[in-house]
């Protein structure tokens, strides 16, 4: 295991929690494959942001996991599931993030500012993770198979050492990992993209449900400021 490399990419806490996975032959092959595809194709997010979600939310600080699908394949991926980069006048919010924003508006009541980067959520302990951490341009799902064992290892570590984490599985692809989270509280809902395809609202109740669970366990001061 290249401890220095993984400490830099994931942070020391995640590196320790995932030590068995990161020291495996699989992880060496995964890195080789990822490095190869970045040389041969247009891949998102940018290489330096592949593990960004872990650096922003350390293992001991995770309170909520939001598990999505794979990064946006149009170039707007940032390394955090569902997030966009800081908004620019000529760039619109990604459709899935628009659906999340609409659901968020119903619980925020105008009290908070919605940051497209979703970094304020990550800084409060919301791990924004996709089941695959990379994707080729305009090829959704193109790298899913590469990352399956890595994602399984992350979820198994959470289930083993952090059963207090509330896990939100958005979409069928995320929900396939539910058996790995038997010790955690799991909430399931459709992926925001499904509402886009069906031209419907995405009325996910998880924002309120998470805060109700956190309040009951620890008090109102432990709520996420969505």
C-alpha positions as CSV (number, residue, x, y, z in Angstrom):
1,X,0.0,0.0,0.0
2,X,1.3,3.4,-1.0
3,X,0.4,5.1,2.3
4,X,1.6,8.5,1.3
5,X,-0.4,8.5,-2.0
6,X,-3.6,7.4,-0.3
7,X,-3.2,9.8,2.6
8,X,-3.0,12.6,0.1
9,X,-6.0,11.4,-2.0
10,X,-8.3,10.3,0.8
11,X,-7.0,11.7,4.1
12,X,-5.4,9.6,6.8
13,X,-8.7,8.5,8.4
14,X,-10.1,7.0,5.2
15,X,-6.8,5.5,4.3
16,X,-6.7,3.7,7.7
17,X,-10.3,2.6,7.5
18,X,-9.8,1.2,3.9
19,X,-6.3,-0.2,4.5
20,X,-7.1,-3.8,3.5
21,X,-8.8,-2.6,0.3
22,X,-6.1,-0.1,-0.6
23,X,-3.3,-2.6,-0.1
24,X,-5.0,-5.2,-2.4
25,X,-4.0,-6.1,-5.9
26,X,-7.4,-4.8,-7.0
27,X,-6.5,-1.2,-6.0
28,X,-3.2,-1.3,-7.9
29,X,-5.1,-2.5,-11.0
30,X,-7.8,0.2,-10.4
31,X,-5.3,3.0,-10.3
32,X,-3.5,1.6,-13.4
33,X,-6.8,1.5,-15.3
34,X,-7.8,5.0,-14.2
35,X,-4.5,6.5,-15.2
36,X,-4.8,4.7,-18.5
37,X,-8.3,6.0,-19.4
38,X,-7.4,9.6,-18.5
39,X,-4.6,9.3,-21.1
40,X,-6.8,7.7,-23.8
41,X,-10.2,9.5,-23.4
42,X,-11.9,12.5,-22.0
43,X,-12.8,11.6,-18.4
44,X,-14.7,13.4,-15.7
45,X,-14.2,14.8,-13.1
46,X,-10.7,16.2,-13.5
47,X,-8.2,13.7,-12.2
48,X,-7.3,15.8,-9.1
49,X,-10.9,15.7,-8.0
50,X,-11.6,12.0,-8.3
51,X,-11.4,11.4,-4.5
52,X,-12.5,14.9,-3.5
53,X,-15.5,13.7,-1.5
54,X,-13.3,11.9,0.9
55,X,-11.0,14.8,1.5
56,X,-13.9,17.1,2.3
57,X,-15.6,14.6,4.6
58,X,-13.3,12.6,6.9
59,X,-14.2,9.2,8.1
60,X,-14.9,10.2,11.7
61,X,-17.0,13.2,10.5
62,X,-19.4,11.4,8.3
63,X,-23.0,11.7,9.5
64,X,-24.9,11.1,6.3
65,X,-24.0,9.3,3.1
66,X,-25.8,10.3,-0.1
67,X,-25.1,7.6,-2.7
68,X,-25.8,8.4,-6.4
69,X,-24.9,6.9,-9.7
70,X,-21.8,8.1,-11.6
71,X,-20.4,11.6,-12.3
72,X,-22.0,13.9,-14.7
73,X,-20.7,13.0,-18.2
74,X,-21.1,16.4,-19.7
75,X,-18.0,18.0,-18.0
76,X,-19.8,19.5,-15.0
77,X,-18.7,16.8,-12.5
78,X,-16.7,18.1,-9.5
79,X,-15.9,15.0,-7.5
80,X,-18.9,15.4,-5.2
81,X,-22.0,13.5,-6.2
82,X,-24.7,15.7,-7.8
83,X,-22.7,18.9,-7.3
84,X,-21.7,21.6,-9.8
85,X,-18.9,24.1,-9.8
86,X,-19.6,27.6,-8.6
87,X,-22.3,29.0,-10.9
88,X,-21.3,31.1,-13.9
89,X,-23.7,33.4,-15.9
90,X,-23.5,31.2,-19.0
91,X,-23.6,27.8,-17.3
92,X,-27.0,26.4,-16.0
93,X,-27.4,24.1,-13.1
94,X,-27.3,20.4,-14.0
95,X,-30.8,18.9,-14.4
96,X,-30.4,16.4,-11.5
97,X,-29.2,19.2,-9.3
98,X,-32.2,21.3,-10.3
99,X,-34.5,18.6,-9.1
100,X,-32.5,18.4,-5.8
101,X,-32.8,22.2,-5.5
102,X,-36.5,22.1,-6.0
103,X,-36.9,19.5,-3.2
104,X,-34.5,21.5,-1.0
105,X,-36.6,24.6,-1.4
106,X,-39.5,22.9,0.2
107,X,-37.5,22.3,3.5
108,X,-35.3,25.4,3.5
109,X,-38.2,27.9,3.5
110,X,-35.8,30.5,2.2
111,X,-33.6,30.4,5.3
112,X,-30.5,29.2,3.6
113,X,-28.6,29.8,0.4
114,X,-28.3,26.9,-2.0
115,X,-24.6,26.4,-2.9
116,X,-24.3,24.6,-6.2
117,X,-21.0,23.0,-5.1
118,X,-22.8,21.3,-2.2
119,X,-19.6,21.8,-0.3
120,X,-21.4,23.2,2.8
121,X,-23.2,19.8,3.0
122,X,-19.8,18.0,2.8
123,X,-18.3,20.2,5.5
124,X,-21.2,19.2,7.8
125,X,-20.5,15.5,7.4
126,X,-22.5,14.6,4.3
127,X,-20.4,12.2,2.2
128,X,-21.5,12.9,-1.4
129,X,-20.5,9.7,-3.1
130,X,-21.2,8.2,-6.5
131,X,-21.1,4.4,-7.1
132,X,-18.5,5.1,-9.8
133,X,-16.0,7.9,-9.3
134,X,-15.1,8.5,-13.0
135,X,-17.0,8.5,-16.3
136,X,-16.1,9.0,-19.9
137,X,-17.5,12.0,-21.8
138,X,-21.0,11.4,-23.0
139,X,-20.9,7.7,-21.9
140,X,-22.9,7.3,-18.7
141,X,-22.0,4.1,-16.7
142,X,-18.8,3.6,-18.7
143,X,-16.7,3.1,-15.6
144,X,-19.2,1.6,-13.2
145,X,-17.5,-1.9,-13.3
146,X,-14.1,-0.5,-12.4
147,X,-15.3,1.0,-9.2
148,X,-17.7,-1.6,-7.8
149,X,-15.3,-3.2,-5.5
150,X,-13.9,0.1,-4.3
151,X,-17.4,1.4,-3.5
152,X,-18.3,-1.9,-1.8
153,X,-15.2,-1.5,0.4
154,X,-16.1,2.1,1.4
155,X,-19.7,1.1,2.3
156,X,-18.5,-2.0,4.2
157,X,-16.1,0.2,6.3
158,X,-19.0,2.5,7.1
159,X,-21.2,-0.4,8.1
160,X,-18.5,-1.9,10.2
161,X,-17.1,1.1,12.0
162,X,-19.8,3.9,11.6
163,X,-23.2,2.3,12.0
164,X,-24.5,5.7,13.2
165,X,-24.3,7.0,9.6
166,X,-27.6,7.6,7.9
167,X,-27.4,6.3,4.3
168,X,-29.5,7.8,1.5
169,X,-29.6,5.6,-1.6
170,X,-30.9,7.5,-4.6
171,X,-31.7,5.3,-7.6
172,X,-31.6,1.6,-8.4
173,X,-27.8,1.6,-8.9
174,X,-27.2,2.9,-5.4
175,X,-29.9,0.6,-3.9
176,X,-28.0,-2.4,-5.2
177,X,-25.5,-1.7,-2.4
178,X,-28.1,-1.9,0.4
179,X,-27.1,-5.4,1.6
180,X,-23.7,-3.9,2.6
181,X,-25.3,-1.4,5.0
182,X,-27.1,-3.8,7.3
183,X,-26.0,-2.0,10.5
184,X,-26.9,1.5,9.3
185,X,-30.1,3.4,8.9
186,X,-31.0,3.3,5.2
187,X,-33.4,5.6,3.4
188,X,-34.2,4.9,-0.3
189,X,-35.7,7.1,-3.0
190,X,-35.6,7.4,-6.8
191,X,-32.6,9.1,-8.5
192,X,-33.3,12.7,-9.5
193,X,-32.7,11.8,-13.1
194,X,-35.7,9.6,-13.1
195,X,-37.9,12.6,-12.5
196,X,-36.3,14.3,-15.4
197,X,-37.1,11.4,-17.7
198,X,-40.7,11.2,-16.5
199,X,-41.2,15.0,-16.4
200,X,-42.3,14.9,-12.8
201,X,-41.3,16.5,-9.5
202,X,-38.7,14.9,-7.4
203,X,-40.4,15.0,-4.0
204,X,-37.6,13.3,-1.9
205,X,-38.5,13.6,1.8
206,X,-35.0,12.7,3.0
207,X,-33.8,16.1,4.1
208,X,-36.5,16.3,6.8
209,X,-36.2,12.6,7.6
210,X,-32.5,12.9,8.3
211,X,-32.9,15.8,10.6
212,X,-35.7,14.1,12.5
213,X,-33.4,11.1,13.0
214,X,-30.5,13.3,14.1
215,X,-32.7,15.3,16.4
216,X,-34.1,12.2,18.1
217,X,-30.6,10.8,18.6
218,X,-28.7,13.8,19.7
219,X,-30.8,17.0,19.7
220,X,-31.8,19.8,17.3
221,X,-28.3,21.3,17.3
222,X,-27.0,18.2,15.4
223,X,-29.3,18.8,12.4
224,X,-27.8,19.3,9.0
225,X,-28.3,22.8,7.7
226,X,-29.3,21.8,4.2
